[in-house]
Amino acid sequence: MRHASVSLVAIAIAATCAIAASVASSPTLSQTVPDAGEDRFVDSVLALLTLEEKVGQLTMAPVEGTQTGPRMPQGGEAQIRRGLVGSFIGVTGPERTRALQRIAVEESPHKIPLLFALDVIHGHRTIFPVPLAEAASFDPALAERSARIAAVEATADGIAWTFAPMVDIARDPRWGRIVEGSGEDPYLGSVMAAARVRGFQGARLDDPESMLATAKHFAGYGAAEGGRDYALAELSERTLWDVYLPPYRAAIDAGVGSVMPSFSAVDGSPPHASTWLLRDVLRERLGFGGIIVSDWSGIEELIPHGVAATRADAARLAKRAGVDVDMADGIYADSVVSLVKRGVIAPALIDEGVRRVLRAKYHLGLFRDPYRAVSTERAGRVTLSVANRAAARAAGRESIVLLKNDAHTLPLSRSIRTLAVIGALANDGRSAIGPWAVRGRPEEAITVLDGLRRANPAMQVQFAAGARPEGSDTTQVASAVALARGADAVVLVLGESAERTGEAESRASLELPAGQMALAQRVARASRGKPLVVVLMNGRPLAIPWIADSVPAIVDSWYLGTEHGNALADVLFGDYDPGGKLPVTFPRATGEVPIYYAHTNTGRPTRSDDKYTTGYNDLSSTPAYPFGYGLSYTTFSYRELHLSSDRIGMGDSIGVSVIVSNVGARDGDEVVQLYLRDDVASVARPVRQLVRFRRLSLRAGASDTMSWKLGAGDLAFHDLRMRYVVEPGGFTVYAGTSSAATLESHFVVTGDTLVLDEPPPRMQ
Ligand code: BGC
């Protein structure tokens, strides 16, 4: 408080008790009804500000080369001094953030502290598996832990606001940003979204190790047409509500502090200008009370979208829709003051946004300690610590998915004397850490090659790149083949480099490029009779039909982060039994995407003996690997799927249990999955939907009984009139090791249709 102005000190002292009480009792920012003491404080600060200073609080300035869009950096110390900037994206480091904060709290007119924001997506300096990989762990505790560690490191670096988690459902792997989310399923996506919010925000936001999280990109960004980034999302309202919005609801329920609108127009309306999406749906229906922060230049892009003619027009539309903070394009700073003065924007629209920003700063404890205990000492202590690296290694191991393991090729024997490691990605630290590792350093990553070398120092490990990830060049294939021939075992690393995934990295083809295919075919031929393992490094499902048929063992390692190579070596040599499961369906060919397990019933369900059923005539109707699929070095069996009753009354819950046994010879992890099908409803429903899962470790020979309760919320959907209902009738429950589970049981819900919610505001 030493640096606060007289006016703020007085307000702060008067409100101290209320502040402390409200922060303690209300850890969530998304609640719509703020605490009275907090409100008084925020209103008193608001009353001090000129219109220009209010717009300053709504302005997030970019610096230090973080831009992902076309704008040049702006902002800086002069603006802080004049109170014309409320937050920054891209300033990091204890000295730099403290220096700018000092200007704000000592030299600006009202000494309002700054917020420093950054995309801390899957780790800060210690990089964890990319979010899609972490979703493959089916372990929300793991996702919470890694988000927490990211927060601990990032806050020590001065960051108080992250633009994560991305909670967009993605069913089209051509879309490069599928890597940033939890895959195709709304339930898994919701569980992971909530876990990550809890991790970033902690139990209390004013804990200096907690930071504000952002659920993004609201909404339907993952439905970009053809998988082309930024393209239109042509969504039905039912699909929006039943598939794309649940993870947002989960994030909001977990208290997420901010939400970022999507770049992609939904039904013709860009979200940054959509009062329906931001006010009617997000604020009113979903009850979100935190900050709506624009995406990078998302407001300015209303012009090329063709819904705004000028920058001022874009500002007006975004403000009307309720975008609070303008990230990077400076458009509010340029236009809003004159729009208010001309009566085009009501002053109340400005105040609502400023209140939210001040409230966030208040919840983060910035008015009490603007520096949030940031210091070089703390940063040095917590950054890339031994414990953080160990956590990243554990997260990496859990995220690996074993796709194929014929004849027990894996685990590899420790008595192998020479191991050939082939593929450029094996030696690529940048790909180990994956996309969106803003402060991660490739040189600190354990590559596949490093990891295998460390795992067994007595083993001779030789490396050949063989082929680059992109292109058709085969000039280096011969030397890789020679290496394979001379080795006892071969690890062949294939896939896509991290630079080829993420934002603006859509692909028209999920097949491997010609160079890698030639390498795979020739190395496989040269490796006959010896253990050959293909390790995939990828940020999306790939179509690998030849490899799936021809190679004995396949491991999907995604991008596992700083400890990639160590985590992978743990699995390949059997120190850890893989238990990850696919959070997204793997197609056989690009032409069948979007392909996802929870597709809607058709009148002609696929039947191989009947031509007039849904599917392709040049491809099997089953995916290469289904959602939820993943093998282990041991084997699990399921029996006795038991329901507490075969009939329940409307609104009642039902107990479900199943016995899972490890019938193999090794200890291992299994993700027990429970799916539900609504047999007859007023609208065509998904063929099945994940409703529960649990990852458990079982010793060889051990069994466990999993029990769950399913209630109305698990059976509900949006009916023909868009009411959220449970309808009477039959349901089928499936339990098993993937979305293809066949163990089933049935129950009937009796009574009248239960309306849980009236229709949401219609799309407009
Ligand atoms: C992305 C956001 C990100 C922002 C700031 C944008 O291009 O769409 O997800 O948070 O940049 O880096």
Residues whose N, C-alpha, C, O or C-beta is under 5 A from the ligand:
A	BS01	BGC	T66 T68 D119 F163 D295 W296
